[in-house]
């Protein structure tokens, strides 16, 4: 580990995603809060406008950090970039949804910013399904801001006879399904949220949408603390819900398959989570609901919480990012 702090230039365009008021505060908490706490780096926040000239960074920084690797509709990156190709500074960029690269010009952005490495919470194999094999990528499981998961309602004082399901789902109406297949491509919700959508058909599942409720942003743990059990189901690739839900102390029913790389997260079936798939999910739910007072459920929930808070929190994620910075600087 270097004794000298790494001088980091965090380049971004002010946008709603990087504010505490946004409905999804994972990105905000990681870059605007957790990044500042790390003692191995000295971060300078460099807001840009529509145009960014990288020559302002010359001879001032060791690393350039980008909030994302193109503008995925968030407005967090400049429209025009110049001067970066003349700099001898390693550049690291966070990756948005990898499948969105099929519709965005990520290659040109990569060249203009002269990006050396990418990171995100997606599995490396999933990243390379959509990006060139020679792009350097590191999986960094960020998303749990530790202070948001303290002092929550104890497991035994929560709703036990219902299971929480939250987040985006597919619209099952035929016209919507046809439209999504024609226009959404690989971002079609029926592909990503197939099992999550099916769970809503069950009478004992309580569903909360992504936006139409009060528990957006940093308030999401306040929703989770109402329930002893909750569902984390994403069919194509795991999402941050897979560590946010257990971090809140819920018994987490996780969709884990070879396809979605869920085993990579380190949870263990029957020990720190309950693994589900399209064949067994109702059986797993009913096993819990028919014996909700069994102490083994709380034991599993507590183990899942411990794993998420101890291994998948933002401070550990930032340290992993700093390790990548050091690796690039030493080359």
C-alpha positions in Angstrom: 0.0 0.0 0.0 1.3 3.4 -0.9 2.0 5.8 2.0 1.4 8.8 -0.2 -2.2 9.6 -0.9 -3.4 9.2 -4.5 -4.6 12.4 -6.0 -7.9 11.7 -7.6 -9.8 13.9 -10.0 -13.5 13.0 -10.0 -15.0 14.3 -13.2 -18.8 14.6 -13.5 -21.5 16.8 -14.8 -23.9 17.9 -12.0 -27.0 15.8 -12.3 -29.9 14.6 -10.2 -28.4 11.1 -9.9 -25.6 12.6 -7.8 -28.0 14.2 -5.3 -29.6 12.8 -2.1 -33.0 13.6 -3.6 -32.8 11.1 -6.4 -35.0 8.0 -6.2 -32.0 5.7 -6.3 -29.1 7.0 -4.1 -26.6 4.1 -4.5 -24.5 6.2 -7.0 -24.7 9.3 -4.9 -23.7 7.6 -1.7 -20.7 5.9 -3.3 -19.2 8.9 -5.1 -20.4 11.9 -3.0 -20.1 10.4 0.5 -18.0 7.2 0.7 -15.3 8.3 -1.7 -14.5 11.3 0.6 -14.0 9.0 3.6 -11.2 6.9 2.3 -7.8 7.8 3.8 -5.7 6.5 1.0 -6.9 9.1 -1.5 -7.2 12.9 -1.9 -10.3 13.5 -4.0 -11.0 16.7 -5.9 -14.5 17.1 -7.3 -14.5 18.6 -10.8 -17.9 19.5 -12.0 -18.1 20.1 -15.8 -20.6 21.7 -18.2 -21.7 20.4 -21.5 -18.1 20.6 -22.8 -15.0 19.3 -20.9 -11.4 20.0 -21.8 -9.1 17.5 -20.1 -6.1 19.7 -20.3 -7.1 21.3 -17.0 -6.0 18.1 -15.3 -2.5 18.1 -16.7 0.3 17.5 -14.0 -2.2 17.8 -11.1 -3.6 14.3 -10.5 -2.6 10.7 -10.4 -6.0 9.2 -11.5 -9.1 10.5 -13.2 -12.3 8.9 -12.0 -15.5 9.1 -14.1 -19.0 8.7 -12.8 -19.9 6.6 -15.8 -18.5 5.6 -19.2 -20.9 7.6 -21.3 -24.2 9.4 -20.8 -26.8 6.7 -20.2 -29.5 9.3 -20.0 -28.5 10.5 -16.6 -26.9 13.8 -17.7 -23.9 13.1 -15.5 -21.3 13.3 -18.2 -20.3 16.1 -20.7 -21.6 15.9 -24.3 -18.2 16.9 -25.8 -14.7 15.8 -24.6 -11.3 17.1 -25.7 -7.7 17.1 -24.5 -7.8 13.7 -22.7 -5.7 11.9 -25.3 -2.8 14.2 -24.6 -2.7 13.4 -20.9 -0.6 10.6 -19.3 -3.0 10.0 -16.4 -4.9 6.6 -16.0 -8.6 6.9 -16.3 -11.2 4.7 -14.5 -14.9 4.8 -15.3 -17.9 3.3 -13.6 -20.1 1.2 -16.0 -23.8 1.7 -16.2 -26.1 -1.2 -17.2 -23.7 -3.1 -19.6 -26.5 -4.2 -21.9 -27.2 -0.5 -22.6 -23.9 -0.4 -24.5 -25.8 -1.9 -27.4 -27.6 1.4 -27.9 -24.9 3.9 -26.7 -21.7 4.9 -28.3 -19.5 3.7 -25.6 -16.5 3.0 -27.9 -16.1 6.6 -29.0 -16.4 7.7 -25.4 -13.8 5.2 -24.4 -11.4 6.7 -26.9 -12.1 10.3 -26.1 -11.5 9.9 -22.4 -8.8 7.3 -23.0 -10.2 5.0 -20.4 -7.8 2.5 -18.9 -10.1 0.5 -16.7 -13.8 0.0 -15.9 -15.6 -1.0 -12.7 -19.1 -1.8 -11.6 -21.0 -4.2 -9.4 -21.9 -6.6 -12.3 -20.0 -9.8 -12.8 -17.0 -9.7 -15.1 -18.5 -12.2 -17.5 -21.7 -10.2 -17.8 -19.7 -7.0 -18.6 -17.7 -8.7 -21.3 -20.9 -9.9 -23.0 -21.3 -6.3 -24.2 -17.8 -4.9 -24.2 -14.6 -5.8 -26.0 -12.7 -8.6 -24.3 -9.5 -6.5 -24.0 -11.3 -3.8 -21.8 -9.9 -4.1 -18.3 -12.8 -4.5 -15.8 -13.1 -5.0 -12.0 -16.2 -6.1 -10.2 -16.8 -3.9 -7.1 -19.9 -4.6 -5.1 -20.9 -1.1 -3.9 -24.3 0.0 -2.7 -24.6 -0.5 1.1 -24.0 2.8 2.9 -23.5 1.4 6.5 -25.2 4.2 8.4 -28.5 3.7 6.6 -28.8 0.1 8.0 -28.4 0.8 11.7 -31.1 1.0 14.3 -33.7 -0.8 12.1 -36.7 -2.7 13.6 -35.5 -6.1 15.0 -36.5 -9.1 12.9 -38.9 -10.5 15.4 -40.9 -7.3 15.5 -41.7 -7.2 11.8 -44.5 -8.5 9.5 -44.0 -12.3 9.2 -47.0 -13.6 7.3 -46.3 -11.6 4.2 -43.2 -11.4 1.9 -42.1 -8.1 0.4 -41.4 -7.7 -3.3 -40.1 -4.4 -4.6 -38.7 -2.7 -7.7 -39.4 -2.8 -11.4 -41.5 -5.5 -12.9 -42.7 -6.3 -16.4 -46.1 -5.2 -17.7 -48.0 -8.4 -18.5 -50.5 -6.8 -20.8 -50.1 -8.1 -24.3 -49.7 -4.7 -26.1 -47.0 -3.7 -23.6 -45.2 -7.0 -24.0 -45.1 -6.7 -27.8 -44.0 -3.1 -27.6 -41.1 -4.0 -25.2 -39.9 -6.8 -27.4 -39.9 -4.5 -30.4 -38.3 -1.5 -28.8 -36.4 -2.4 -25.6 -34.1 -5.1 -26.9 -32.0 -6.6 -24.1 -33.4 -4.0 -21.6 -36.8 -5.6 -21.9 -38.2 -5.9 -18.3 -39.7 -9.3 -19.1 -36.2 -10.7 -19.5 -34.6 -9.1 -16.4 -37.6 -9.3 -14.0 -39.2 -12.5 -15.1 -39.3 -14.3 -11.7 -39.9 -11.0 -9.8 -43.0 -10.4 -11.9 -44.3 -13.9 -11.3 -43.9 -13.5 -7.6 -46.6 -10.8 -7.7 -49.2 -13.4 -8.6 -49.0 -15.0 -5.2 -51.6 -13.9 -2.6 -49.0 -13.5 0.3 -46.6 -11.2 -1.6 -46.8 -7.5 -0.9 -45.5 -5.5 -3.9 -44.0 -2.0 -3.8 -43.2 -0.2 -7.0 -39.9 1.5 -7.8 -41.2 5.1 -7.5 -44.8 5.4 -6.4 -44.2 5.3 -2.7 -42.4 7.3 0.0 -39.5 4.9 0.5 -37.2 6.1 -2.4 -33.5 6.9 -2.1 -32.1 6.6 1.4 -35.5 5.6 2.8 -35.4 2.1 1.2 -34.2 0.5 4.4 -37.2 1.9 6.2 -39.4 -0.1 3.9 -37.4 -3.2 4.3 -37.5 -3.0 8.1 -41.2 -3.6 8.0 -40.9 -7.2 6.8 -39.1 -10.2 8.1 -38.8 -11.6 4.6 -38.2 -10.1 1.2 -37.4 -11.1 -2.4 -34.3 -10.3 -4.5 -35.0 -11.6 -7.9 -33.3 -10.5 -11.1 -33.2 -13.1 -13.8 -30.3 -12.0 -16.0 -27.8 -10.6 -13.5 -28.0 -9.8 -9.7 -28.6 -6.2 -8.7 -27.9 -4.1 -5.5 -31.1 -5.5 -4.0 -29.2 -8.7 -3.4 -27.1 -7.0 -0.6 -29.4 -4.1 0.3 -32.2 -6.5 1.4 -30.1 -8.7 3.7 -28.2 -5.7 5.0 -31.6 -4.5 6.4 -31.9 -7.8 8.3 -34.5 -9.5 6.1 -34.7 -13.2 5.4 -33.8 -12.8 1.7 -35.2 -15.1 -0.9 -32.6 -14.8 -3.7 -33.0 -15.8 -7.3 -29.7 -17.6 -7.8 -28.9 -19.3 -11.1 -25.9 -20.0 -13.2 -27.1 -17.4 -15.6 -27.3 -14.5 -13.2 -24.0 -15.2 -11.4 -25.7 -14.8 -8.0 -23.3 -17.3 -6.3 -20.5 -14.9 -6.8 -21.9 -12.7 -4.0 -20.9 -15.2 -1.3 -24.3 -15.9 0.3 -24.9 -19.5 1.2 -28.2 -21.3 0.7 -30.0 -22.1 4.0 -27.3 -20.3 5.9 -27.3 -16.6 4.9 -30.1 -16.6 2.4 -32.7 -18.8 0.8 -32.0 -19.5 -2.9 -34.9 -19.6 -5.3 -35.5 -20.2 -9.0 -38.4 -20.5 -11.3 -39.0 -24.1 -10.4 -38.9 -23.9 -6.6 -39.9 -20.4 -5.5 -43.4 -21.1 -4.3 -42.2 -24.2 -2.4 -39.5 -22.1 -0.6 -42.0 -19.3 0.2 -44.5 -21.7 1.7 -42.0 -23.6 3.7 -41.3 -20.3 5.5 -44.9 -19.1 5.7 -46.1 -22.4 7.3 -43.5 -22.1 10.1 -42.8 -18.4 10.5 -41.9 -18.6 14.2 -39.1 -21.1 13.5 -35.9 -19.5 14.9 -33.9 -20.8 12.0 -35.3 -18.0 9.8 -34.0 -15.3 12.1 -30.6 -17.0 12.3 -30.4 -17.0 8.4 -31.5 -13.4 8.3 -28.9 -12.4 10.8 -26.1 -14.2 9.0 -27.2 -12.6 5.7 -27.1 -9.2 7.4 -23.6 -9.8 8.8 -22.3 -10.9 5.4 -23.7 -7.9 3.6 -22.6 -5.3 6.2 -19.2 -6.8 6.7 -18.3 -7.7 3.1 -20.4 -5.7 0.7 -20.4 -2.2 2.2 -19.3 1.0 0.4 -16.1 1.5 2.4 -14.8 -2.0 1.4 -15.9 -1.2 -2.2 -13.9 2.1 -2.2 -10.9 0.3 -0.9 -11.2 -2.2 -3.8 -11.4 0.8 -6.2 -8.3 2.3 -4.6 -6.5 -1.0 -5.1 -7.3 -0.7 -8.8 -6.0 2.9 -8.9 -2.7 1.8 -7.4 -2.4 -1.0 -9.9 -2.8 1.4 -12.8 -0.4 4.0 -11.4 2.3 1.4 -10.8 2.2 0.2 -14.4 
